[in-house]
Amino acid sequence: MPEPDPREIRTAVQHFEVSLQEAGQRLDNYVQKRLGGVPRSRVYRVIRKGEVRVNGRRAGPETRLQLNDRIRIPPVRVLPRSQAGRPSALLSESIRRAIIYQDEKLLVLDKPAGVAVHGGSGVSFGVIEALRALRPEDSLELVHRLDRDTSGCLLIARQAATLRSLHALLRTEGFEKRYLALVRGKWELGAKRIDVPLRTDTRVGGERTVRAGPSGKPSVSEFRPVQFFGRTATLVEVTLRTGRTHQIRVHAQHAGHPVAG
């Protein structure tokens, strides 16, 4: 176990009631904002151990909070806000330059590959932490996630009402999510729908491992070849009907054509 940071202080038990502006947030995001500089991995740990309670009951990190929900956050060791770390200038500038659209409700970023959307799993800071440091006056929340090694458009809500509306669209397939991926070998399956459940296993070396398996969550991807590079590789367009961690990589591997790189 790592030695505790001597600068950290231990908070008291905290009790909150979810406001109208906070309703619709995921529990993990709510706790993260309340605890400030606590690593996201620690937030997940206290939630999964059942130490965070919603209306007196255990709840998962993905739980959507409702108006007037009562939240209990246990004592946690945190850095004083004045000493909490900040994203590097290089990361902050990279994220600032990645903004491709903004209005009073929404930000859209062209997320670079290699940058996590949030801190955790060995990463101190990601896109959302950098944005919050750049725009401390805004109330910013991730609308969805992209894997660290995936580039593409990332939506950030600037208002709680916008977050709730976009999450509702995501739950009812109001979005179409399409990706381009370069896979190994010549794809000879034509337009292929892969409906194979995915299971997230215990973290290994700080990373989650995702495997195909009947005990997993329903997961559906639709692959379509776009361009062939001999028998070496194929560029495919992938439409996701569900949004599981590493879904494209695992389904491509299952089809016998792992993602290149």
N, C-alpha and C positions, 0 to 999 in steps of 0.2 A: 504494500500500500504506500502511495506517496505521502511524504510528510506534509501536514497542513501548513498553509501559508501563514506565517506569524502575523501578517497584517490583517487577516480575516477576523471578523467579529461574528458572534452567534446571535442571530435574530431571536425574538420571542415568537411564540405562536401568533399567527395573524389571521384575522377573520375579515372577510369582505362580502359584500352583496353586489351581484352583477347589475350594472346599470343598463339603461336602454342603449347607450353608445357601445357598451361592451358585449351586448347580447350577440350571439352568433359566432363568437371567437372559439377556437379550439382551446381546450384546457391547457395544453402545454404552452401555447403562445401567451395565454393570460398569466400563467405562473411565471414564465420567463420575464414578462414585463414588470410584474410585481417585485421580483427578486433582483432585477437589475443585472449586475455583473456576474451572476452565477453561470457557470458553463452549462450548456444545454444538456450535456450528458448527465449532469447532476439533477437537473430538472426532471428528466425522464426517470431517473432512478427513484426519486422520492415519490413520483406519481405511481410508478409500477409497483413499489413496495406498499402502496395503499396508505401512505402517510398524508397525501393530499385528499381531502374529502369534499364531495359536492353534495350538499343537503344531507350530510352525515353518512354518506355512502362512498365506497371506492368508485373510481371512475378511470377510464383509460385516457391516454394523452390526446386521442382524437375526439373526445367527447365535445359536442357543441353546447356551449353554455346558453342558458335561457335567462330572460329578464327575471331578476329577484332571486336567482340561485344563490345559495349561501356556500361560500368557499372557505375551507380551513387549510392554511399553509403551515406546515410544521416548522420548528426551529431549524435553521439552515445556516451554515457558515458562509458568509459573503464578504467580499471586499467592500470597504466604504466606497461610495460612489466617486469620491474625489480621487481614489487610487485605482479604480477599475481600469483595466487596459482599454486601449482603443485600436481600431483597425489601422493598419499601416497606411502611410500616405500613398504608397504605390497602389494598394488595393482600393482605397477610396477614390483615387483619380481614375482607375480603371472602371469602376462602377459608375462614376459620374459621366464618363465618356460613353458608357454603354446605353444611356437613356435615349430611346428613339422616339418616344411619344409621352406627353403628359398633358393632363387637364386637371380640373379641380377635384376630380374623383379618382383618378387612376394614373399610375406610371407604368410604362412598358419598357423593359430592358432587353437588349440583345445579349443575354448572359454568355460570357466567354466560357469555353471549355476549361476545366481544371479548377474552377471556382465553385465552392459549395454555396448553396442558397442560404444556409444558416450555420452557425457554429455547432460543434459537437463531433463525436467520433474522431478525436485527435485534431480537430480544426477549431481554433479559437474564435475566428470571425469569418462570416460569409457575406453574401450580398445584403441581407436584411440589416445586419449590424452596421455595415458600412453606410447604407442609406440613412439609417437612423442617426448616425454620427454626422452625416452631411446635412441632414434636415431635422434637427432636434425639435423644431416647432410642429412637425407633421406627426400624425398618428398612422404609422405605416405597418401593414400586415401583408404577408405573403398570401396570394390567392391560391397558388398551387406550388408544386416543387418540380425541379429538374435535377437529375443526377449530376454529381459533381463533374463528371467527364463529358456531359452533354451540353452543347451550346444551343441557343434558341431563345424565343421570346418568353419572357417571364413577366407575369402580371403582379403588380403591387397595388393594393387598395389604399387610398388616402382617407377613406371614410368608412365607418362601421357599416353603414347602410349599403355601400357599394360592395363590401366584403360579403355581406349576407346574400345580396342579389346574385353575385357571381358564384358563390358556393352553391346556391340553389340551382343555378344553371348547370354546374358541374355534376350535381347529383342526378339531374334529370336528362343528362346527355344533351344539354343545350350548347355544348362546345364540341367541335370536332378537332381532335389532336392528331396532327400528321407530322411525321419525322422522316428524314432521309438517313439511311444507314448504309455503310459499305460492309458487305459480308464476304466471307471467304468462299471461293469456289464459284462455279457457274450455277445459278439458281434455275433449276429445271422444274420447279413445282407450279409455275404459272401464278395466277392470283390465288393466294392460299390463306385461308382463315385458320388460325391456330387457337383452339379453345382448350387450354391446359391450365389447371389450377397451379398457383405458385405459393410456396411455403417459405416464410422467413425463419431461418434457424438462429440459434444462439450466436451472438457476436463472436467473431474470431479475430483476434488482434485489433479490436476496436472497430471492425467493420461487420455489417450484417451480411450473412450469406443467404442467397435466395435460390431455391431449387424447385423444379417441377415435381409435383406430387399430389396424389388424390386427396390428401388431408389439407391442402392449401386453399387459398381464397380463389373464387372464380376469376379467371383472367383471359381476356380475348384480344388478340392482335390480328390485323389483316395485312398481309404482305403482298406487294405488287412490284415485279421487276421493272426498273426504269432504264438501266444501261448495263451492258455486259462488257467486261474487260477480259475477253478470252475465257479461259477456264480458271483464271486466277482469282477474280473477284466479281461481284455484282453490286450495283447501286440499287437499293430497293426503297420504295416508299412504304412506310408503315403507318397505318391508322390504328390508334389505340381505342378500344371500346371500354377498357378499364384502365386504371392508373396505378399499377403495382410497382414497387421498387424494382429496378433493373429488369422490367418486363420485357423490353425489346431484346436485351442481351440473352436472357434465359430462353425466350421463345425461339430466337434465331438459332441458339445452340441446340435446342430440342429438334429443330427442323434439319439439323446437320450442316448449318452454315453459320458458324460463329461470327460475331462482329469482328472485323479486322481492327487490331490495335487494342 
